[in-house]
């Protein structure tokens, strides 16, 4: 399970379409908080036209807007933040076919990606580039719905992680998952209090014993739901009006999962908030 407080490289693939600035703001804020290198990749099939980068603010514009820099700060002030950004255009290629090999070669510690939450026939026909990319890389990934809101305010840089939902069970040590999330939570300097709801689907007697963290700005509580994991997580996320769902993932564990998607993929297709996936 990764330590998300110090990240070497974050990769953000973007089509510069709907909600691109919100997704970009999440990647910049996380890179800034973890002193990471941010690589922004634009993939499009057209070989003639360039990427419409004007749809995004520059990193400097964001940091001035957030009050991290002043309009009068110079390059040295910017470099002192420990944030590095690189931009790459891939023209005349297919996102579904060509993006994964390129991103895999970057060896990212975190993938930040917008996702169209496709269901049913639409998903079977078109698939999901975001899902396939994350599955191929097998690392930590933050999915942000392109038609939703995130937990980073693009205008102020404020972190709105007040309600988080995280499933726990006997198949994984819940302390490991909670520690991985809290490493990012602390790095971001999230404004508390933050309530983390640990959801156990099934028999309460099967729930492993665990010590919950004691922190005035961090509250963890246990909830038991008599339902399958996907339905339990989505129901709790709706009830809590979650800002983030954290999903530990094994990938595809069965033939049925391979056909309809892993539990994590089924959650991210229906969740109304960002989903952070953590590999086990």
C-alpha positions as CSV (number, residue, x, y, z in Angstrom):
1,X,0.0,0.0,0.0
2,X,1.6,3.3,-1.1
3,X,2.6,6.2,1.2
4,X,0.9,9.1,-0.5
5,X,2.6,11.8,1.5
6,X,5.7,11.8,-0.8
7,X,5.1,11.2,-4.5
8,X,7.7,11.1,-7.2
9,X,5.5,11.5,-10.3
10,X,1.9,12.2,-10.9
11,X,0.4,11.7,-14.4
12,X,-2.7,13.5,-15.6
13,X,-4.1,12.4,-18.9
14,X,-6.6,15.0,-20.2
15,X,-8.8,15.6,-23.3
16,X,-9.1,19.2,-22.2
17,X,-12.8,18.8,-22.2
18,X,-15.6,19.0,-19.6
19,X,-14.4,19.8,-16.1
20,X,-10.7,19.8,-17.2
21,X,-9.8,22.8,-14.9
22,X,-11.3,21.0,-11.8
23,X,-9.4,17.8,-12.5
24,X,-6.2,19.8,-13.2
25,X,-6.6,21.7,-9.9
26,X,-6.7,18.3,-8.1
27,X,-3.5,17.2,-9.7
28,X,-1.7,20.5,-9.1
29,X,-2.7,20.6,-5.4
30,X,-1.6,17.0,-4.8
31,X,1.7,17.6,-6.6
32,X,2.3,20.8,-4.6
33,X,1.5,19.1,-1.3
34,X,3.7,16.1,-2.0
35,X,6.6,17.9,-3.9
36,X,5.9,15.7,-6.9
37,X,6.6,16.1,-10.6
38,X,3.3,16.5,-12.5
39,X,3.1,15.3,-16.1
40,X,0.1,16.5,-18.1
41,X,-0.6,14.4,-21.2
42,X,-3.0,15.4,-23.9
43,X,-3.9,12.7,-26.4
44,X,-5.9,13.3,-29.5
45,X,-6.4,11.6,-32.9
46,X,-5.9,14.8,-35.0
47,X,-2.3,15.2,-36.3
48,X,-2.9,18.8,-37.5
49,X,-4.4,20.8,-34.7
50,X,-2.6,21.5,-31.4
51,X,-4.0,21.0,-28.0
52,X,-6.3,23.9,-26.7
53,X,-4.2,24.5,-23.6
54,X,-5.9,27.9,-23.1
55,X,-8.8,25.9,-21.5
56,X,-6.5,25.5,-18.5
57,X,-4.9,28.1,-16.3
58,X,-1.1,27.8,-16.0
59,X,0.3,26.4,-12.7
60,X,1.5,29.9,-11.8
61,X,-1.9,31.3,-12.4
62,X,-3.4,28.7,-10.1
63,X,-0.8,29.3,-7.4
64,X,-1.3,33.0,-7.5
65,X,-5.1,32.5,-7.3
66,X,-4.6,30.3,-4.3
67,X,-2.3,32.7,-2.5
68,X,0.7,30.4,-2.6
69,X,2.6,32.9,-4.8
70,X,2.2,36.6,-5.4
71,X,2.1,38.2,-8.8
72,X,5.6,39.6,-8.1
73,X,7.3,36.3,-7.2
74,X,10.0,35.1,-9.5
75,X,11.2,31.8,-10.8
76,X,13.3,31.2,-7.7
77,X,10.2,31.6,-5.5
78,X,8.3,29.1,-7.7
79,X,11.2,26.6,-7.7
80,X,11.3,26.7,-3.9
81,X,7.9,25.1,-3.8
82,X,9.3,21.8,-5.0
83,X,6.7,21.5,-7.7
84,X,7.7,20.5,-11.3
85,X,5.4,20.3,-14.2
86,X,5.9,18.8,-17.7
87,X,3.5,18.8,-20.6
88,X,3.3,16.3,-23.4
89,X,1.1,16.1,-26.5
90,X,0.5,12.8,-28.3
91,X,-1.0,13.5,-31.7
92,X,-2.6,11.1,-34.1
93,X,-3.0,8.3,-31.6
94,X,-5.9,6.5,-30.0
95,X,-6.4,7.2,-26.3
96,X,-7.8,3.7,-25.8
97,X,-4.9,2.0,-27.5
98,X,-1.9,4.2,-27.1
99,X,-2.2,6.0,-23.9
100,X,-1.5,3.1,-21.5
101,X,1.9,2.2,-22.9
102,X,3.1,5.8,-22.7
103,X,1.8,6.4,-19.2
104,X,3.2,3.0,-18.0
105,X,6.6,4.1,-19.2
106,X,6.4,7.2,-16.9
107,X,6.0,4.9,-13.9
108,X,3.7,7.3,-12.0
109,X,3.1,7.0,-8.3
110,X,-0.4,8.4,-8.8
111,X,-2.7,8.7,-11.8
112,X,-5.3,11.5,-11.7
113,X,-7.9,11.1,-14.4
114,X,-11.4,12.3,-15.2
115,X,-13.9,9.6,-16.0
116,X,-17.2,9.5,-17.8
117,X,-19.3,7.2,-15.7
118,X,-20.6,4.8,-18.3
119,X,-23.1,2.1,-17.5
120,X,-24.9,-0.7,-19.4
121,X,-24.7,-0.8,-23.2
122,X,-22.8,2.4,-23.4
123,X,-20.0,1.0,-21.3
124,X,-19.9,-2.3,-23.3
125,X,-19.7,-0.5,-26.6
126,X,-17.3,2.2,-25.7
127,X,-15.5,0.9,-22.6
128,X,-13.7,3.3,-20.2
129,X,-10.2,4.5,-21.1
130,X,-9.8,5.6,-17.4
131,X,-10.6,2.2,-16.0
132,X,-8.4,0.3,-18.5
133,X,-5.5,2.7,-17.9
134,X,-5.7,2.4,-14.1
135,X,-6.0,-1.4,-14.3
136,X,-3.0,-1.6,-16.6
137,X,-0.8,0.5,-14.4
138,X,-2.0,-1.2,-11.2
139,X,-1.0,1.7,-8.9
140,X,-2.9,4.3,-7.0
141,X,-5.4,6.4,-9.0
142,X,-7.8,9.3,-8.3
143,X,-10.9,9.2,-10.5
144,X,-12.9,12.5,-10.8
145,X,-16.3,12.5,-12.5
146,X,-16.2,14.9,-15.4
147,X,-19.8,15.9,-14.7
148,X,-19.3,16.3,-10.9
149,X,-17.4,18.2,-8.3
150,X,-14.2,17.4,-6.5
151,X,-12.7,18.1,-3.1
152,X,-10.3,20.7,-4.3
153,X,-11.7,24.2,-4.9
154,X,-10.1,25.4,-8.2
155,X,-10.6,29.0,-7.2
156,X,-9.1,28.9,-3.7
157,X,-7.1,25.6,-3.5
158,X,-9.1,24.7,-0.4
159,X,-9.3,21.0,0.5
160,X,-12.9,19.9,1.2
161,X,-12.4,16.4,2.6
162,X,-15.1,16.4,5.3
163,X,-16.8,13.1,4.6
164,X,-14.9,10.1,3.4
165,X,-16.2,6.5,2.9
166,X,-13.9,3.5,3.0
167,X,-14.9,-0.2,2.9
168,X,-13.1,-2.6,5.2
169,X,-13.3,-6.4,5.6
170,X,-11.4,-9.5,6.6
171,X,-9.6,-9.7,3.3
172,X,-7.3,-6.7,4.0
173,X,-5.8,-5.1,7.1
174,X,-8.0,-2.0,7.5
175,X,-5.1,-0.2,9.3
176,X,-3.0,-0.3,6.1
177,X,-5.8,1.2,4.0
178,X,-6.5,3.9,6.6
179,X,-2.8,4.7,7.0
180,X,-2.5,5.2,3.2
181,X,-5.4,7.6,3.0
182,X,-4.3,9.6,6.1
183,X,-0.8,10.0,4.6
184,X,-2.4,11.9,1.7
185,X,-4.9,13.7,4.0
186,X,-2.1,15.1,6.2
187,X,0.0,16.1,3.2
188,X,-2.9,18.0,1.7
189,X,-3.4,19.9,5.0
190,X,-7.1,19.1,4.8
191,X,-9.3,21.4,6.8
192,X,-11.1,19.4,9.5
193,X,-12.9,18.0,11.0
194,X,-12.9,15.0,8.6
195,X,-15.2,12.0,9.2
196,X,-14.1,8.7,7.7
197,X,-16.9,6.1,7.6
198,X,-15.5,2.6,7.6
199,X,-18.1,0.4,5.9
200,X,-18.2,-3.4,6.6
201,X,-20.6,-5.3,4.4
202,X,-21.9,-8.5,5.9
203,X,-21.6,-10.2,9.3
204,X,-20.4,-7.8,12.0
205,X,-18.8,-10.8,13.8
206,X,-16.4,-11.2,10.8
207,X,-15.1,-7.6,11.2
208,X,-11.4,-7.5,12.3
209,X,-10.5,-5.7,15.5
210,X,-8.8,-2.3,14.8
211,X,-7.7,0.7,16.7
212,X,-9.2,3.9,15.3
213,X,-6.9,7.0,15.1
214,X,-7.3,9.6,17.8
215,X,-7.2,13.1,16.3
216,X,-9.3,16.1,17.1
217,X,-9.6,16.9,13.4
218,X,-10.0,13.3,12.3
219,X,-13.0,11.1,13.3
220,X,-13.4,7.5,12.2
221,X,-16.6,5.5,12.8
222,X,-17.7,2.0,11.9
223,X,-20.9,1.2,10.0
224,X,-22.2,-2.3,9.3
225,X,-24.5,-2.9,6.3
226,X,-26.1,-6.1,5.4
227,X,-25.5,-5.8,1.7
228,X,-22.9,-6.7,-1.0
229,X,-19.8,-4.5,-0.9
230,X,-20.6,-2.3,-3.9
231,X,-24.2,-1.6,-2.8
232,X,-23.1,-1.0,0.8
233,X,-20.4,1.5,-0.2
234,X,-22.6,3.4,-2.7
235,X,-25.5,3.6,-0.1
236,X,-23.2,4.9,2.6
237,X,-21.6,7.4,0.2
238,X,-25.0,8.8,-0.7
239,X,-26.2,8.9,2.9
240,X,-23.0,10.6,4.1
241,X,-22.8,12.9,1.0
242,X,-19.2,11.8,0.7
243,X,-16.5,14.0,-0.7
244,X,-14.4,11.0,-1.5
245,X,-14.6,7.2,-1.6
246,X,-11.4,5.2,-1.0
247,X,-11.3,1.7,-2.5
248,X,-8.6,-0.8,-1.9
249,X,-8.5,-3.0,-5.0
250,X,-7.3,-6.4,-5.9
251,X,-8.0,-5.9,-9.6
252,X,-10.1,-8.5,-11.3
253,X,-10.5,-11.5,-9.0
254,X,-12.8,-13.7,-11.0
255,X,-14.2,-14.4,-14.4
256,X,-17.4,-12.5,-13.5
257,X,-15.4,-9.5,-12.4
258,X,-13.6,-9.5,-15.7
259,X,-16.9,-9.3,-17.5
260,X,-18.7,-6.7,-15.4
261,X,-15.7,-5.0,-13.8
262,X,-14.1,-5.2,-10.4
263,X,-16.0,-4.0,-7.3
264,X,-13.9,-0.9,-7.4
265,X,-14.7,-0.2,-11.0
266,X,-18.4,-0.7,-10.4
267,X,-18.3,1.8,-7.5
268,X,-16.5,4.5,-9.5
269,X,-19.1,4.2,-12.3
270,X,-21.9,5.1,-9.9
271,X,-20.3,7.2,-7.2
272,X,-21.2,10.9,-7.3
273,X,-17.8,12.0,-5.9
274,X,-14.1,11.3,-6.6
275,X,-12.9,7.7,-6.0
276,X,-9.3,7.0,-4.8
277,X,-8.2,3.5,-5.6
278,X,-5.3,1.9,-3.6
279,X,-3.7,-1.3,-4.8
280,X,-3.3,-4.1,-2.3
